[in-house]
Amino acid sequence: MKSNFFFNKGKLLILLSVASLIISLIIFFTFIYQTSTVSTQDQKTFFSLEQLNIIVNKERIFANLSPLKLNGKLNIAARNKALDMSNQHYFSHISPVNGKKWSDFIKESEYNYEEAGENLANGFENPTEMVAAWMKSPSHKENILNKDVDETGIGYAYGKLGGIPTIFVVQVFGAQEISI
């Protein structure tokens, strides 16, 4: 009597090859997924520029001031300043590496200002806590509540400060120079 379940060596080798290929693909895609998940957890998405601006604007509105509008050039200036601090491992309004000032980043973005200011933060992952800390600092609060500015730019960068991972946040404030 013959069995209906009959494999010859050729069919068995093909079946084992296909099974091996499927298992290899599963392992490969599992590795890729886990690797991408780890990297996004290491540098999880920070809050949006608009979210920080909304919180700052709540403070301005509470003080009967007009809200700040995000400006693309100021966003570039703030992002470049944050990247500079991250790349050069410092936290200051002036780079200890090359003496570059915060206002230089604004000028490089081709934003012609009549009035400008800068707030820095690092280590905050919650924008509400960061703005609360700024509001407790007289100089930071003065920038946020400056009646002479009407635009802002926000940038951040991941990096290390003193060997410890952190998030560098820069908010610049401005009022464009009026040309006649």
TIPAVO-548029 format. One line per field, with one value per residue (C-alpha): residue in one letter; x, y, z. Coordinates in steps of 0.1 Angstrom, whole numbers, plus 5000, padded with zeros to 4 digits. Layout:
N
residu <- (A; ...) $
X <- (X; ...) $
Y <- (Y; ...) $
Z <- (Z; ...) $
This chain:
180
residu <- (M; K; S; N; F; F; F; N; K; G; K; L; L; I; L; L; S; V; A; S; L; I; I; S; L; I; I; F; F; T; F; I; Y; Q; T; S; T; V; S; T; Q; D; Q; K; T; F; F; S; L; E; Q; L; N; I; I; V; N; K; E; R; I; F; A; N; L; S; P; L; K; L; N; G; K; L; N; I; A; A; R; N; K; A; L; D; M; S; N; Q; H; Y; F; S; H; I; S; P; V; N; G; K; K; W; S; D; F; I; K; E; S; E; Y; N; Y; E; E; A; G; E; N; L; A; N; G; F; E; N; P; T; E; M; V; A; A; W; M; K; S; P; S; H; K; E; N; I; L; N; K; D; V; D; E; T; G; I; G; Y; A; Y; G; K; L; G; G; I; P; T; I; F; V; V; Q; V; F; G; A; Q; E; I; S; I) $
X <- (5000; 5014; 5011; 4997; 5023; 5054; 5083; 5114; 5147; 5144; 5110; 5122; 5153; 5131; 5106; 5135; 5150; 5117; 5112; 5147; 5142; 5109; 5125; 5155; 5131; 5111; 5143; 5156; 5125; 5121; 5157; 5150; 5118; 5135; 5165; 5142; 5121; 5152; 5166; 5133; 5131; 5166; 5157; 5120; 5101; 5102; 5072; 5063; 5074; 5038; 5032; 5059; 5048; 5012; 5024; 5046; 5017; 4994; 5018; 5018; 4980; 4978; 5000; 4977; 5003; 4998; 5008; 5041; 5040; 5065; 5089; 5108; 5140; 5140; 5132; 5163; 5184; 5171; 5177; 5212; 5221; 5207; 5228; 5259; 5255; 5249; 5279; 5302; 5290; 5283; 5253; 5256; 5245; 5280; 5301; 5332; 5346; 5346; 5330; 5299; 5270; 5233; 5226; 5250; 5227; 5198; 5219; 5230; 5193; 5190; 5164; 5169; 5158; 5152; 5147; 5158; 5163; 5171; 5160; 5179; 5170; 5183; 5172; 5134; 5111; 5079; 5073; 5050; 5077; 5103; 5082; 5073; 5111; 5117; 5089; 5107; 5138; 5137; 5158; 5139; 5105; 5116; 5122; 5088; 5069; 5088; 5061; 5085; 5088; 5061; 5078; 5097; 5117; 5122; 5147; 5161; 5187; 5197; 5232; 5254; 5264; 5291; 5288; 5251; 5224; 5202; 5179; 5191; 5162; 5165; 5138; 5146; 5124; 5124; 5108; 5118; 5135; 5112; 5126; 5114) $
Y <- (5000; 5034; 5065; 5097; 5116; 5110; 5134; 5128; 5143; 5171; 5183; 5181; 5203; 5229; 5229; 5233; 5261; 5280; 5276; 5288; 5318; 5327; 5323; 5345; 5372; 5372; 5375; 5403; 5424; 5419; 5432; 5462; 5470; 5467; 5488; 5516; 5514; 5517; 5547; 5566; 5559; 5572; 5604; 5606; 5633; 5665; 5688; 5709; 5744; 5755; 5738; 5758; 5790; 5784; 5781; 5812; 5831; 5821; 5840; 5870; 5871; 5868; 5899; 5917; 5914; 5903; 5867; 5860; 5847; 5820; 5833; 5810; 5829; 5830; 5793; 5787; 5809; 5791; 5757; 5766; 5779; 5747; 5726; 5746; 5741; 5704; 5700; 5720; 5707; 5740; 5758; 5796; 5826; 5830; 5801; 5794; 5777; 5806; 5835; 5835; 5854; 5844; 5875; 5863; 5833; 5857; 5879; 5848; 5839; 5873; 5885; 5922; 5931; 5962; 5943; 5907; 5884; 5848; 5822; 5789; 5757; 5722; 5690; 5698; 5674; 5691; 5725; 5736; 5730; 5748; 5779; 5779; 5778; 5807; 5827; 5823; 5838; 5876; 5878; 5850; 5864; 5898; 5883; 5864; 5895; 5921; 5943; 5954; 5919; 5903; 5873; 5842; 5813; 5780; 5753; 5723; 5697; 5665; 5663; 5659; 5683; 5672; 5637; 5636; 5633; 5664; 5685; 5720; 5744; 5779; 5805; 5837; 5868; 5896; 5926; 5933; 5965; 5987; 5998; 6031) $
Z <- (5000; 4990; 5013; 4999; 5020; 4999; 4996; 4976; 4985; 4959; 4972; 5008; 5000; 4983; 5012; 5037; 5016; 5015; 5052; 5059; 5037; 5055; 5089; 5078; 5065; 5098; 5118; 5095; 5096; 5134; 5138; 5116; 5135; 5169; 5157; 5145; 5177; 5199; 5180; 5182; 5219; 5224; 5206; 5212; 5195; 5213; 5215; 5184; 5178; 5178; 5212; 5229; 5212; 5225; 5261; 5258; 5242; 5271; 5294; 5270; 5268; 5305; 5307; 5281; 5254; 5218; 5209; 5191; 5155; 5145; 5119; 5096; 5097; 5135; 5135; 5115; 5138; 5169; 5153; 5142; 5177; 5193; 5169; 5176; 5214; 5207; 5184; 5205; 5239; 5256; 5271; 5269; 5249; 5236; 5222; 5243; 5212; 5187; 5206; 5184; 5200; 5199; 5178; 5151; 5145; 5139; 5116; 5096; 5090; 5074; 5099; 5102; 5137; 5156; 5189; 5197; 5226; 5234; 5260; 5264; 5282; 5284; 5300; 5298; 5280; 5291; 5275; 5304; 5330; 5308; 5304; 5341; 5348; 5324; 5341; 5374; 5359; 5356; 5324; 5307; 5318; 5304; 5270; 5270; 5281; 5260; 5245; 5217; 5200; 5179; 5164; 5176; 5165; 5183; 5177; 5196; 5192; 5210; 5224; 5254; 5280; 5304; 5289; 5299; 5271; 5270; 5248; 5239; 5234; 5220; 5217; 5200; 5200; 5174; 5159; 5123; 5114; 5095; 5062; 5047) $
